[in-house]
Amino acid sequence: MTLLLVDDDSPFRQRLARAMERRGFEVVDVESVAEGLENARGPKPPAYAVVDLRLADGSGLDVVEALRAARPDMRIIMLTGYGNIATAVAAIKAGAVDYLPKPADADAVEAALLDHKEALPPPPDDPMSADRVRWEHIQRVFQQCDRNVSETARRLKMHRRTLQRILNKRAPRP
């Protein structure tokens, strides 16, 4: 059970690597997109990967795409401290099988890596509020428009200044 761990937060990466080794994984931990791509293109790509979305030298999505191309059956988990629906969708489209918020504990990572069920998860006990769903939708469209406020406002059929006020506010509570 080989595992590639790509995260630029050294203390978190090392702690997670030790925890995953105790669970029987052979862990290779790296801290950059360049090292992640190098491992993906190596002679023997890993069976599992845990990749941070935002790395110091780029996006973890690039690593996910390279890993998926190198080994289509690989189970890839995306981690991020900047979670929203837009980035979750992008991670799944790039080839990740799950998306976990940081800090994720080793039990959650292991469960996501080894859970091969394709069934939908049960509904949440505490679903998002309508305000939060609206905010997430706006963020997703904003990301799809390459963070262009005018284009996002046109697609959402709202005034640009109204959109700017919404984007400047903090996310509503879930």
Backbone as CSV, one residue per row, in Angstrom:
resi,resn,N_x,N_y,N_z,CA_x,CA_y,CA_z,C_x,C_y,C_z
1,MET,0.840,-1.176,0.000,0.000,0.000,0.000,0.884,1.237,0.000
2,THR,1.269,1.674,-1.172,2.127,2.847,-1.302,1.275,4.114,-1.306
3,LEU,1.758,5.138,-0.609,1.019,6.387,-0.451,1.948,7.568,-0.703
4,LEU,1.520,8.469,-1.581,2.236,9.725,-1.812,1.494,10.813,-1.058
5,LEU,2.205,11.539,-0.215,1.632,12.616,0.589,2.280,13.928,0.145
6,VAL,1.482,14.835,-0.428,1.994,16.103,-0.952,1.359,17.248,-0.159
7,ASP,2.168,17.913,0.679,1.672,19.024,1.492,2.854,19.906,1.877
8,ASP,2.683,21.220,1.806,3.785,22.120,2.134,3.812,22.512,3.608
9,ASP,2.879,22.037,4.401,2.863,22.263,5.848,3.653,21.119,6.494
10,SER,4.953,21.348,6.719,5.848,20.281,7.187,5.390,19.567,8.452
11,PRO,5.038,20.268,9.531,4.618,19.545,10.739,3.394,18.652,10.492
12,PHE,2.412,19.180,9.768,1.207,18.398,9.462,1.557,17.189,8.602
13,ARG,2.367,17.413,7.554,2.750,16.339,6.631,3.494,15.229,7.363
14,GLN,4.449,15.595,8.208,5.231,14.579,8.922,4.380,13.811,9.927
15,ARG,3.479,14.513,10.603,2.591,13.856,11.567,1.652,12.878,10.849
16,LEU,1.088,13.307,9.725,0.194,12.439,8.961,0.962,11.261,8.363
17,ALA,2.180,11.498,7.901,2.999,10.415,7.332,3.265,9.344,8.386
18,ARG,3.636,9.755,9.606,3.890,8.769,10.676,2.617,7.992,11.012
19,ALA,1.503,8.691,11.075,0.234,8.035,11.408,-0.167,7.041,10.319
20,MET,0.057,7.387,9.071,-0.309,6.479,7.977,0.650,5.287,7.914
21,GLU,1.917,5.485,8.273,2.862,4.364,8.341,2.435,3.367,9.413
22,ARG,1.949,3.876,10.544,1.456,2.992,11.602,0.242,2.188,11.148
23,ARG,-0.455,2.688,10.156,-1.633,1.995,9.619,-1.282,1.065,8.467
24,GLY,-0.010,0.901,8.184,0.427,-0.070,7.182,0.756,0.480,5.808
25,PHE,0.755,1.797,5.644,1.088,2.385,4.352,2.589,2.596,4.232
26,GLU,3.100,2.482,3.008,4.486,2.849,2.683,4.418,4.286,2.185
27,VAL,4.852,5.243,2.997,4.627,6.661,2.701,5.862,7.332,2.112
28,VAL,5.620,8.100,1.035,6.612,9.026,0.490,5.980,10.398,0.657
29,ASP,6.632,11.279,1.443,6.058,12.605,1.641,6.928,13.663,0.983
30,VAL,6.276,14.556,0.230,6.952,15.646,-0.473,6.199,16.935,-0.200
31,GLU,6.862,18.082,-0.477,6.255,19.355,-0.110,5.939,20.290,-1.263
32,SER,6.118,19.859,-2.512,5.893,20.794,-3.612,5.222,20.111,-4.802
33,VAL,4.680,20.943,-5.689,4.084,20.444,-6.926,5.151,19.734,-7.752
34,ALA,6.345,20.327,-7.833,7.426,19.743,-8.633,7.772,18.331,-8.155
35,GLU,7.900,18.152,-6.839,8.219,16.828,-6.302,7.047,15.863,-6.492
36,GLY,5.834,16.362,-6.389,4.663,15.527,-6.616,4.598,15.044,-8.056
37,LEU,4.877,15.946,-9.001,4.880,15.579,-10.418,5.996,14.580,-10.715
38,GLU,7.145,14.776,-10.079,8.267,13.856,-10.261,7.895,12.445,-9.809
39,ASN,7.224,12.339,-8.668,6.782,11.036,-8.173,5.705,10.432,-9.064
40,ALA,4.830,11.265,-9.608,3.771,10.776,-10.488,4.349,10.193,-11.771
41,ARG,5.392,10.816,-12.250,6.002,10.383,-13.516,7.098,9.343,-13.325
42,GLY,7.307,8.928,-12.073,8.342,7.939,-11.769,8.006,6.567,-12.326
43,PRO,8.930,5.615,-12.141,8.728,4.282,-12.703,7.562,3.510,-12.060
44,LYS,7.279,3.778,-10.782,6.214,3.051,-10.107,5.347,4.024,-9.309
45,PRO,4.270,4.556,-9.938,3.409,5.493,-9.217,2.716,4.795,-8.039
46,PRO,2.429,5.529,-6.969,1.813,4.924,-5.785,0.360,4.495,-6.042
47,ALA,-0.165,3.676,-5.145,-1.555,3.228,-5.237,-2.509,4.265,-4.654
48,TYR,-2.001,5.082,-3.714,-2.817,6.074,-3.025,-2.067,7.404,-2.986
49,ALA,-2.842,8.488,-2.888,-2.222,9.815,-2.764,-3.121,10.729,-1.938
50,VAL,-2.479,11.592,-1.160,-3.160,12.647,-0.411,-2.451,13.936,-0.810
51,VAL,-3.204,14.865,-1.419,-2.608,16.065,-2.001,-3.297,17.309,-1.449
52,ASP,-2.494,18.275,-1.009,-3.019,19.563,-0.562,-3.370,20.388,-1.798
53,LEU,-4.440,21.163,-1.717,-4.871,21.970,-2.855,-3.905,23.113,-3.139
54,ARG,-3.560,23.874,-2.107,-2.678,25.031,-2.302,-1.283,24.703,-1.779
55,LEU,-0.336,24.695,-2.697,1.055,24.443,-2.349,1.871,25.693,-2.656
56,ALA,3.037,25.789,-2.070,3.863,26.989,-2.225,4.209,27.277,-3.688
57,ASP,4.410,26.231,-4.480,4.826,26.441,-5.868,3.716,26.186,-6.885
58,GLY,2.461,26.141,-6.453,1.376,25.965,-7.418,0.166,25.271,-6.827
59,SER,-0.617,24.701,-7.714,-1.869,24.052,-7.328,-1.710,22.538,-7.259
60,GLY,-2.276,21.954,-6.218,-2.280,20.506,-6.084,-3.102,19.827,-7.163
61,LEU,-3.996,20.581,-7.827,-4.792,20.002,-8.913,-3.897,19.498,-10.044
62,ASP,-2.771,20.177,-10.276,-1.825,19.731,-11.302,-1.248,18.367,-10.941
63,VAL,-0.966,18.172,-9.669,-0.435,16.888,-9.202,-1.498,15.800,-9.346
64,VAL,-2.739,16.127,-8.990,-3.837,15.151,-9.098,-3.997,14.692,-10.538
65,GLU,-3.987,15.635,-11.473,-4.135,15.276,-12.892,-2.990,14.384,-13.369
66,ALA,-1.768,14.702,-12.960,-0.611,13.885,-13.357,-0.684,12.497,-12.736
67,LEU,-1.097,12.420,-11.479,-1.224,11.116,-10.820,-2.304,10.275,-11.492
68,ARG,-3.426,10.893,-11.824,-4.524,10.171,-12.477,-4.081,9.656,-13.845
69,ALA,-3.293,10.460,-14.572,-2.793,10.041,-15.883,-1.793,8.893,-15.743
70,ALA,-0.974,8.922,-14.693,0.045,7.887,-14.487,-0.564,6.561,-14.053
71,ARG,-1.625,6.637,-13.242,-2.242,5.411,-12.733,-3.743,5.655,-12.540
72,PRO,-4.553,5.279,-13.530,-5.989,5.576,-13.482,-6.739,4.958,-12.295
73,ASP,-6.230,3.874,-11.713,-6.926,3.228,-10.589,-6.513,3.783,-9.229
74,MET,-5.656,4.803,-9.212,-5.169,5.373,-7.955,-6.302,6.053,-7.189
75,ARG,-6.299,5.900,-5.860,-7.258,6.593,-4.989,-6.572,7.861,-4.491
76,ILE,-7.113,9.008,-4.874,-6.511,10.303,-4.546,-7.478,11.100,-3.682
77,ILE,-6.962,11.615,-2.570,-7.735,12.460,-1.659,-7.158,13.870,-1.719
78,MET,-8.023,14.865,-1.845,-7.600,16.263,-1.858,-7.854,16.852,-0.473
79,LEU,-6.843,17.524,0.084,-6.970,18.218,1.366,-6.876,19.721,1.132
80,THR,-7.611,20.491,1.907,-7.452,21.933,1.823,-7.979,22.628,3.066
81,GLY,-7.367,23.716,3.386,-7.840,24.562,4.466,-8.741,25.667,3.935
82,TYR,-8.935,25.722,2.615,-9.723,26.754,1.961,-10.884,26.115,1.217
83,GLY,-11.691,25.360,1.929,-12.733,24.581,1.286,-13.944,25.379,0.860
84,ASN,-14.370,25.143,-0.358,-15.674,25.595,-0.831,-16.099,24.657,-1.946
85,ILE,-17.314,24.784,-2.371,-17.855,23.855,-3.362,-17.083,23.922,-4.667
86,ALA,-16.678,25.112,-5.093,-15.965,25.260,-6.364,-14.673,24.461,-6.381
87,THR,-13.897,24.531,-5.317,-12.634,23.793,-5.295,-12.884,22.291,-5.142
88,ALA,-13.937,21.907,-4.443,-14.268,20.487,-4.328,-14.628,19.917,-5.692
89,VAL,-15.420,20.654,-6.443,-15.801,20.210,-7.792,-14.568,20.111,-8.683
90,ALA,-13.701,21.104,-8.607,-12.472,21.079,-9.416,-11.606,19.878,-9.057
91,ALA,-11.501,19.555,-7.771,-10.698,18.410,-7.332,-11.269,17.097,-7.863
92,ILE,-12.578,16.937,-7.797,-13.216,15.713,-8.280,-13.061,15.607,-9.794
93,LYS,-13.216,16.710,-10.508,-13.037,16.693,-11.963,-11.604,16.348,-12.343
94,ALA,-10.639,16.783,-11.533,-9.230,16.496,-11.821,-8.888,15.027,-11.563
95,GLY,-9.705,14.346,-10.752,-9.454,12.930,-10.526,-9.420,12.498,-9.082
96,ALA,-9.647,13.404,-8.148,-9.673,13.018,-6.738,-10.968,12.248,-6.462
97,VAL,-10.913,11.290,-5.522,-12.106,10.531,-5.177,-12.801,11.103,-3.955
98,ASP,-12.107,11.958,-3.205,-12.713,12.572,-2.034,-12.004,13.885,-1.748
99,TYR,-12.622,14.699,-0.910,-12.160,16.046,-0.619,-12.369,16.266,0.870
100,LEU,-11.280,16.476,1.613,-11.370,16.630,3.064,-10.829,17.986,3.498
101,PRO,-11.486,18.636,4.460,-10.955,19.903,4.984,-9.790,19.650,5.934
102,LYS,-8.843,20.589,5.960,-7.726,20.494,6.900,-8.109,21.179,8.187
103,PRO,-7.639,20.763,9.297,-6.759,19.618,9.479,-7.573,18.334,9.533
104,ALA,-7.236,17.388,8.682,-7.908,16.089,8.656,-7.105,15.127,9.516
105,ASP,-7.783,14.315,10.291,-7.055,13.348,11.102,-6.783,12.084,10.278
106,ALA,-5.849,11.286,10.744,-5.425,10.098,10.009,-6.560,9.098,9.827
107,ASP,-7.476,9.015,10.790,-8.604,8.091,10.657,-9.489,8.480,9.476
108,ALA,-9.768,9.773,9.328,-10.600,10.239,8.212,-9.893,10.015,6.880
109,VAL,-8.588,10.262,6.837,-7.819,10.059,5.608,-7.818,8.577,5.237
110,GLU,-7.549,7.716,6.216,-7.532,6.275,5.951,-8.899,5.793,5.461
111,ALA,-9.966,6.244,6.101,-11.315,5.841,5.697,-11.600,6.275,4.263
112,ALA,-11.210,7.496,3.914,-11.447,7.992,2.562,-10.619,7.224,1.530
113,LEU,-9.394,6.871,1.883,-8.541,6.132,0.955,-9.028,4.703,0.736
114,LEU,-9.495,4.059,1.781,-9.840,2.639,1.697,-11.314,2.376,1.436
115,ASP,-12.156,3.389,1.488,-13.587,3.217,1.261,-13.851,3.155,-0.241
116,HIS,-14.178,1.975,-0.723,-14.394,1.795,-2.159,-15.869,1.745,-2.531
117,LYS,-16.738,2.096,-1.620,-18.166,2.096,-1.928,-18.486,3.283,-2.828
118,GLU,-19.367,3.054,-3.770,-19.773,4.113,-4.678,-21.124,4.712,-4.282
119,ALA,-21.725,4.195,-3.205,-23.038,4.677,-2.779,-22.931,6.104,-2.250
120,LEU,-24.032,6.813,-2.360,-24.065,8.179,-1.829,-24.002,8.135,-0.312
121,PRO,-23.348,9.108,0.290,-23.304,9.157,1.754,-24.685,9.517,2.297
122,PRO,-24.937,9.223,3.560,-26.228,9.590,4.138,-26.351,11.107,4.219
123,PRO,-27.574,11.615,4.272,-27.728,13.076,4.357,-27.112,13.599,5.648
124,PRO,-26.602,14.828,5.626,-25.951,15.374,6.821,-26.949,15.606,7.954
125,ASP,-26.469,15.461,9.183,-27.300,15.740,10.341,-27.581,17.234,10.464
126,ASP,-26.618,18.037,10.023,-26.731,19.486,10.122,-26.456,20.096,8.743
127,PRO,-27.461,20.141,7.837,-27.217,20.643,6.485,-26.889,22.133,6.467
128,MET,-26.297,22.584,5.347,-25.947,23.998,5.202,-27.207,24.857,5.152
129,SER,-27.077,26.074,5.639,-28.191,27.019,5.572,-28.367,27.475,4.124
130,ALA,-29.533,28.027,3.828,-29.806,28.530,2.481,-28.836,29.658,2.119
131,ASP,-28.488,30.501,3.100,-27.523,31.584,2.840,-26.169,31.015,2.457
132,ARG,-25.755,29.945,3.140,-24.461,29.333,2.846,-24.476,28.688,1.453
133,VAL,-25.573,28.023,1.094,-25.679,27.406,-0.233,-25.589,28.481,-1.312
134,ARG,-26.258,29.604,-1.103,-26.205,30.723,-2.051,-24.778,31.245,-2.184
135,TRP,-24.109,31.444,-1.041,-22.736,31.941,-1.047,-21.810,30.967,-1.776
136,GLU,-21.975,29.675,-1.528,-21.143,28.658,-2.191,-21.364,28.676,-3.699
137,HIS,-22.616,28.828,-4.123,-22.916,28.884,-5.559,-22.239,30.095,-6.197
138,ILE,-22.334,31.241,-5.544,-21.685,32.447,-6.064,-20.181,32.239,-6.163
139,GLN,-19.577,31.619,-5.145,-18.135,31.356,-5.169,-17.758,30.425,-6.325
140,ARG,-18.596,29.402,-6.578,-18.319,28.450,-7.661,-18.348,29.162,-9.011
141,VAL,-19.369,29.969,-9.252,-19.466,30.696,-10.517,-18.310,31.684,-10.642
142,PHE,-17.951,32.338,-9.537,-16.830,33.280,-9.522,-15.532,32.566,-9.928
143,GLN,-15.306,31.359,-9.395,-14.109,30.580,-9.758,-14.159,30.171,-11.234
144,GLN,-15.327,29.771,-11.711,-15.467,29.344,-13.107,-15.241,30.501,-14.076
145,CYS,-15.495,31.708,-13.617,-15.273,32.904,-14.445,-13.875,33.472,-14.236
146,ASP,-12.977,32.666,-13.712,-11.586,33.078,-13.466,-11.504,34.317,-12.589
147,ARG,-12.392,34.374,-11.575,-12.415,35.435,-10.579,-12.658,36.818,-11.207
148,ASN,-13.381,36.855,-12.318,-13.741,38.095,-12.998,-15.106,38.526,-12.471
149,VAL,-15.141,39.638,-11.722,-16.374,40.089,-11.073,-17.433,40.468,-12.107
150,SER,-17.065,41.178,-13.138,-18.048,41.620,-14.135,-18.693,40.430,-14.843
151,GLU,-17.886,39.471,-15.264,-18.425,38.286,-15.946,-19.302,37.467,-15.000
152,THR,-18.880,37.324,-13.752,-19.677,36.588,-12.763,-21.015,37.271,-12.547
153,ALA,-21.007,38.589,-12.425,-22.253,39.339,-12.231,-23.194,39.147,-13.421
154,ARG,-22.651,39.172,-14.643,-23.488,38.949,-15.832,-24.131,37.565,-15.799
155,ARG,-23.324,36.537,-15.466,-23.862,35.170,-15.457,-24.876,34.947,-14.344
156,LEU,-24.686,35.619,-13.223,-25.622,35.473,-12.108,-26.803,36.441,-12.208
157,LYS,-26.760,37.293,-13.239,-27.820,38.275,-13.465,-28.028,39.167,-12.239
158,MET,-26.914,39.712,-11.752,-26.984,40.647,-10.637,-26.064,41.826,-10.920
159,HIS,-26.277,42.912,-10.207,-25.455,44.105,-10.385,-24.039,43.817,-9.870
160,ARG,-23.045,44.354,-10.567,-21.645,44.120,-10.219,-21.334,44.585,-8.794
161,ARG,-21.845,45.732,-8.393,-21.553,46.239,-7.044,-22.179,45.356,-5.969
162,THR,-23.362,44.826,-6.253,-23.998,43.907,-5.301,-23.123,42.673,-5.129
163,LEU,-22.640,42.158,-6.249,-21.761,40.993,-6.195,-20.484,41.310,-5.429
164,GLN,-19.901,42.468,-5.655,-18.677,42.844,-4.940,-18.915,42.892,-3.434
165,ARG,-20.066,43.427,-3.003,-20.385,43.454,-1.570,-20.493,42.036,-1.016
166,ILE,-21.128,41.138,-1.759,-21.274,39.755,-1.316,-19.903,39.086,-1.206
167,LEU,-19.056,39.310,-2.201,-17.732,38.682,-2.203,-16.824,39.212,-1.101
168,ASN,-17.044,40.444,-0.666,-16.222,41.027,0.395,-16.625,40.601,1.790
169,LYS,-17.814,40.013,1.902,-18.273,39.541,3.209,-17.716,38.165,3.502
170,ARG,-17.687,37.823,4.782,-17.290,36.480,5.178,-18.403,35.502,4.817
171,ALA,-18.029,34.242,4.695,-19.011,33.209,4.375,-20.011,33.076,5.514
172,PRO,-21.287,32.890,5.179,-22.271,32.656,6.245,-21.969,31.337,6.958
173,ARG,-22.441,31.223,8.158,-22.234,29.970,8.896,-22.971,28.843,8.202
174,PRO,-22.365,27.658,8.229,-23.029,26.497,7.592,-24.258,26.159,8.333
